[in-house]
């Protein structure tokens, strides 16, 4: 998209950024919120927010869901599944069958 399609916005924290969509998420705030470690740090912001929205903050919680259920969450895409599978496997867990 060209710069002319983007509008300048200011988030409640005072960060200024340009966006072309109606998504209200501030990219500066999102970058500051990204965890430094743990399985959530491996994911894109939309995928991370999808899990957080559903209260999935640990691998134990994640293991209660099937891959199909996880893919139904808005913001979660198939590219996140290999990362999640690996994180689960490293802890001796897996998705619900």
C-alpha positions as CSV (number, residue, x, y, z in Angstrom):
1,X,0.0,0.0,0.0
2,X,1.1,3.5,-0.6
3,X,1.7,6.0,2.2
4,X,-1.3,8.0,1.0
5,X,-3.7,5.2,2.0
6,X,-2.4,5.3,5.6
7,X,-3.6,7.6,8.4
8,X,-1.7,8.9,11.3
9,X,-3.0,7.7,14.6
10,X,-2.1,8.2,18.2
11,X,-2.6,5.4,20.8
12,X,-3.7,6.1,24.4
13,X,0.0,5.8,25.4
14,X,0.9,8.7,23.0
15,X,2.7,6.6,20.4
16,X,2.1,7.9,16.9
17,X,2.0,5.5,14.0
18,X,0.5,5.1,10.5
19,X,-2.2,2.4,9.7
20,X,-4.1,1.6,6.5
21,X,-6.6,-0.7,8.1
22,X,-9.2,-0.2,10.8
23,X,-7.2,-2.3,13.3
24,X,-6.8,-0.3,16.5
25,X,-3.6,-2.1,17.7
26,X,-0.6,0.2,18.2
27,X,2.5,-1.5,16.7
28,X,4.7,0.3,19.3
29,X,2.7,-1.0,22.2
30,X,2.5,-4.4,20.7
31,X,6.3,-4.6,20.3
32,X,6.7,-3.5,24.0
33,X,4.3,-6.2,25.1
34,X,6.0,-9.1,23.3
35,X,7.5,-11.5,25.8
36,X,11.2,-12.1,25.9
37,X,10.9,-15.8,26.5
38,X,8.4,-18.7,26.6
39,X,6.3,-20.1,23.9
40,X,4.3,-16.9,23.4
41,X,7.5,-15.1,22.4
42,X,7.7,-17.4,19.3
43,X,4.5,-16.2,17.8
44,X,3.4,-13.3,15.7
45,X,1.4,-10.6,17.6
46,X,-2.0,-11.7,16.2
47,X,-1.4,-15.3,17.1
48,X,-0.2,-14.3,20.6
49,X,-3.2,-12.1,21.1
50,X,-5.5,-15.0,20.0
51,X,-4.2,-17.3,22.6
52,X,-4.2,-14.6,25.3
53,X,-7.8,-13.7,24.5
54,X,-8.8,-17.4,25.1
55,X,-6.8,-17.5,28.4
56,X,-4.0,-19.7,27.0
57,X,-1.0,-18.5,28.8
58,X,0.8,-21.8,29.4
59,X,1.7,-24.9,27.5
60,X,-0.5,-26.9,29.9
61,X,-3.5,-24.8,28.9
62,X,-2.6,-25.1,25.2
63,X,-2.5,-28.9,25.5
64,X,-6.2,-28.9,26.4
65,X,-7.0,-27.8,22.8
66,X,-6.8,-29.6,19.5
67,X,-5.0,-28.1,16.5
68,X,-8.3,-27.7,14.8
69,X,-9.7,-25.7,17.8
70,X,-6.6,-23.5,17.9
71,X,-6.9,-22.7,14.1
72,X,-10.4,-21.5,14.7
73,X,-9.2,-18.6,16.8
74,X,-9.2,-15.2,15.0
75,X,-5.5,-14.3,14.4
76,X,-4.2,-17.8,14.5
77,X,-2.8,-19.2,11.3
78,X,-1.2,-22.5,10.2
79,X,2.3,-21.0,10.3
80,X,2.1,-20.9,14.1
81,X,1.3,-24.6,14.5
82,X,4.8,-26.0,14.0
83,X,6.1,-23.6,16.6
84,X,3.4,-24.6,19.1
85,X,3.9,-28.3,18.4
86,X,7.6,-28.0,19.1
87,X,7.1,-26.1,22.3
88,X,4.6,-28.6,23.5
89,X,6.8,-31.6,22.5
90,X,9.8,-30.0,24.3
91,X,7.7,-30.1,27.5
92,X,6.4,-33.6,26.9
93,X,3.0,-32.4,25.9
94,X,0.9,-32.4,22.8
95,X,-2.3,-31.0,21.4
96,X,-5.5,-32.8,22.4
97,X,-6.3,-35.6,20.0
